[in-house]
């Protein structure tokens, strides 16, 4: 039982990390688009 909980915890960590990276990437793209629009 303990191992299953550990695996679940790791899965949650992995998805959270992915979401954080996706958000960062989206923010970068938005900023680049804004810069392009201004020019």
Backbone as XML, in Angstrom:
<?xml version="1.0"?>
<chain id="A" units="angstrom">
  <residue number="1" name="UNK">
    <atom name="N" x="0.841" y="-1.205" z="0.000"/>
    <atom name="CA" x="0.000" y="0.000" z="0.000"/>
    <atom name="C" x="0.881" y="1.263" z="0.000"/>
  </residue>
  <residue number="2" name="UNK">
    <atom name="N" x="1.930" y="1.236" z="0.811"/>
    <atom name="CA" x="2.798" y="2.416" z="0.887"/>
    <atom name="C" x="3.397" y="2.739" z="-0.475"/>
  </residue>
  <residue number="3" name="UNK">
    <atom name="N" x="3.802" y="1.693" z="-1.189"/>
    <atom name="CA" x="4.453" y="1.921" z="-2.486"/>
    <atom name="C" x="3.484" y="2.572" z="-3.471"/>
  </residue>
  <residue number="4" name="UNK">
    <atom name="N" x="2.225" y="2.155" z="-3.426"/>
    <atom name="CA" x="1.233" y="2.747" z="-4.342"/>
    <atom name="C" x="1.115" y="4.246" z="-4.052"/>
  </residue>
  <residue number="5" name="UNK">
    <atom name="N" x="1.055" y="4.602" z="-2.771"/>
    <atom name="CA" x="0.947" y="6.019" z="-2.418"/>
    <atom name="C" x="2.178" y="6.776" z="-2.904"/>
  </residue>
  <residue number="6" name="UNK">
    <atom name="N" x="3.348" y="6.144" z="-2.764"/>
    <atom name="CA" x="4.573" y="6.802" z="-3.215"/>
    <atom name="C" x="4.509" y="7.041" z="-4.716"/>
  </residue>
  <residue number="7" name="UNK">
    <atom name="N" x="4.046" y="6.037" z="-5.450"/>
    <atom name="CA" x="3.940" y="6.192" z="-6.911"/>
    <atom name="C" x="2.963" y="7.310" z="-7.251"/>
  </residue>
  <residue number="8" name="UNK">
    <atom name="N" x="1.835" y="7.326" z="-6.567"/>
    <atom name="CA" x="0.845" y="8.385" z="-6.840"/>
    <atom name="C" x="1.462" y="9.750" z="-6.579"/>
  </residue>
  <residue number="9" name="UNK">
    <atom name="N" x="2.202" y="9.861" z="-5.478"/>
    <atom name="CA" x="2.845" y="11.132" z="-5.156"/>
    <atom name="C" x="3.795" y="11.548" z="-6.260"/>
  </residue>
  <residue number="10" name="UNK">
    <atom name="N" x="4.543" y="10.579" z="-6.799"/>
    <atom name="CA" x="5.488" y="10.904" z="-7.863"/>
    <atom name="C" x="4.730" y="11.347" z="-9.116"/>
  </residue>
  <residue number="11" name="UNK">
    <atom name="N" x="3.638" y="10.657" z="-9.422"/>
    <atom name="CA" x="2.861" y="11.027" z="-10.606"/>
    <atom name="C" x="2.339" y="12.455" z="-10.465"/>
  </residue>
  <residue number="12" name="UNK">
    <atom name="N" x="1.834" y="12.782" z="-9.296"/>
    <atom name="CA" x="1.315" y="14.137" z="-9.078"/>
    <atom name="C" x="2.434" y="15.148" z="-9.277"/>
  </residue>
  <residue number="13" name="UNK">
    <atom name="N" x="3.610" y="14.846" z="-8.709"/>
    <atom name="CA" x="4.739" y="15.765" z="-8.865"/>
    <atom name="C" x="5.058" y="15.965" z="-10.339"/>
  </residue>
  <residue number="14" name="UNK">
    <atom name="N" x="5.089" y="14.868" z="-11.100"/>
    <atom name="CA" x="5.434" y="14.967" z="-12.521"/>
    <atom name="C" x="4.425" y="15.830" z="-13.270"/>
  </residue>
  <residue number="15" name="UNK">
    <atom name="N" x="3.128" y="15.622" z="-13.030"/>
    <atom name="CA" x="2.128" y="16.399" z="-13.762"/>
    <atom name="C" x="2.192" y="17.859" z="-13.340"/>
  </residue>
  <residue number="16" name="UNK">
    <atom name="N" x="2.425" y="18.114" z="-12.049"/>
    <atom name="CA" x="2.542" y="19.504" z="-11.592"/>
    <atom name="C" x="3.710" y="20.184" z="-12.290"/>
  </residue>
  <residue number="17" name="UNK">
    <atom name="N" x="4.846" y="19.479" z="-12.378"/>
    <atom name="CA" x="6.015" y="20.060" z="-13.052"/>
    <atom name="C" x="5.681" y="20.364" z="-14.499"/>
  </residue>
  <residue number="18" name="UNK">
    <atom name="N" x="4.992" y="19.425" z="-15.164"/>
    <atom name="CA" x="4.637" y="19.632" z="-16.577"/>
    <atom name="C" x="3.767" y="20.873" z="-16.712"/>
  </residue>
  <residue number="19" name="UNK">
    <atom name="N" x="2.777" y="21.006" z="-15.833"/>
    <atom name="CA" x="1.883" y="22.169" z="-15.903"/>
    <atom name="C" x="2.659" y="23.458" z="-15.701"/>
  </residue>
  <residue number="20" name="UNK">
    <atom name="N" x="3.604" y="23.439" z="-14.761"/>
    <atom name="CA" x="4.398" y="24.650" z="-14.514"/>
    <atom name="C" x="5.184" y="25.007" z="-15.760"/>
  </residue>
  <residue number="21" name="UNK">
    <atom name="N" x="5.817" y="24.007" z="-16.393"/>
    <atom name="CA" x="6.614" y="24.290" z="-17.592"/>
    <atom name="C" x="5.726" y="24.776" z="-18.728"/>
  </residue>
  <residue number="22" name="UNK">
    <atom name="N" x="4.529" y="24.166" z="-18.864"/>
    <atom name="CA" x="3.617" y="24.590" z="-19.944"/>
    <atom name="C" x="3.223" y="26.050" z="-19.721"/>
  </residue>
  <residue number="23" name="UNK">
    <atom name="N" x="2.906" y="26.407" z="-18.470"/>
    <atom name="CA" x="2.518" y="27.797" z="-18.182"/>
    <atom name="C" x="3.659" y="28.742" z="-18.516"/>
  </residue>
  <residue number="24" name="UNK">
    <atom name="N" x="4.891" y="28.366" z="-18.106"/>
    <atom name="CA" x="6.042" y="29.229" z="-18.397"/>
    <atom name="C" x="6.199" y="29.398" z="-19.895"/>
  </residue>
  <residue number="25" name="UNK">
    <atom name="N" x="6.058" y="28.297" z="-20.635"/>
    <atom name="CA" x="6.235" y="28.348" z="-22.085"/>
    <atom name="C" x="5.172" y="29.237" z="-22.717"/>
  </residue>
  <residue number="26" name="UNK">
    <atom name="N" x="3.923" y="29.097" z="-22.253"/>
    <atom name="CA" x="2.841" y="29.913" z="-22.808"/>
    <atom name="C" x="3.114" y="31.390" z="-22.532"/>
  </residue>
  <residue number="27" name="UNK">
    <atom name="N" x="3.582" y="31.714" z="-21.331"/>
    <atom name="CA" x="3.885" y="33.112" z="-21.004"/>
    <atom name="C" x="4.969" y="33.647" z="-21.922"/>
  </residue>
  <residue number="28" name="UNK">
    <atom name="N" x="5.994" y="32.843" z="-22.189"/>
    <atom name="CA" x="7.068" y="33.282" z="-23.084"/>
    <atom name="C" x="6.506" y="33.560" z="-24.471"/>
  </residue>
  <residue number="29" name="UNK">
    <atom name="N" x="5.661" y="32.645" z="-24.969"/>
    <atom name="CA" x="5.102" y="32.833" z="-26.313"/>
    <atom name="C" x="4.261" y="34.103" z="-26.355"/>
  </residue>
  <residue number="30" name="UNK">
    <atom name="N" x="3.466" y="34.335" z="-25.313"/>
    <atom name="CA" x="2.631" y="35.541" z="-25.284"/>
    <atom name="C" x="3.503" y="36.784" z="-25.366"/>
  </residue>
  <residue number="31" name="UNK">
    <atom name="N" x="4.575" y="36.807" z="-24.562"/>
    <atom name="CA" x="5.464" y="37.973" z="-24.552"/>
    <atom name="C" x="6.089" y="38.180" z="-25.925"/>
  </residue>
  <residue number="32" name="UNK">
    <atom name="N" x="6.529" y="37.097" z="-26.551"/>
    <atom name="CA" x="7.145" y="37.228" z="-27.876"/>
    <atom name="C" x="6.135" y="37.771" z="-28.877"/>
  </residue>
  <residue number="33" name="UNK">
    <atom name="N" x="4.898" y="37.289" z="-28.810"/>
    <atom name="CA" x="3.865" y="37.776" z="-29.726"/>
    <atom name="C" x="3.606" y="39.259" z="-29.493"/>
  </residue>
  <residue number="34" name="UNK">
    <atom name="N" x="3.560" y="39.682" z="-28.238"/>
    <atom name="CA" x="3.330" y="41.103" z="-27.942"/>
    <atom name="C" x="4.456" y="41.947" z="-28.509"/>
  </residue>
  <residue number="35" name="UNK">
    <atom name="N" x="5.689" y="41.473" z="-28.379"/>
    <atom name="CA" x="6.839" y="42.226" z="-28.906"/>
    <atom name="C" x="6.711" y="42.333" z="-30.425"/>
  </residue>
  <residue number="36" name="UNK">
    <atom name="N" x="6.351" y="41.226" z="-31.072"/>
    <atom name="CA" x="6.216" y="41.240" z="-32.532"/>
    <atom name="C" x="5.117" y="42.217" z="-32.950"/>
  </residue>
  <residue number="37" name="UNK">
    <atom name="N" x="4.008" y="42.226" z="-32.231"/>
    <atom name="CA" x="2.889" y="43.104" z="-32.585"/>
    <atom name="C" x="3.308" y="44.567" z="-32.456"/>
  </residue>
  <residue number="38" name="UNK">
    <atom name="N" x="4.068" y="44.894" z="-31.408"/>
    <atom name="CA" x="4.499" y="46.285" z="-31.206"/>
    <atom name="C" x="5.401" y="46.733" z="-32.350"/>
  </residue>
  <residue number="39" name="UNK">
    <atom name="N" x="6.269" y="45.847" z="-32.798"/>
    <atom name="CA" x="7.160" y="46.209" z="-33.905"/>
    <atom name="C" x="6.352" y="46.170" z="-35.187"/>
  </residue>
</chain>
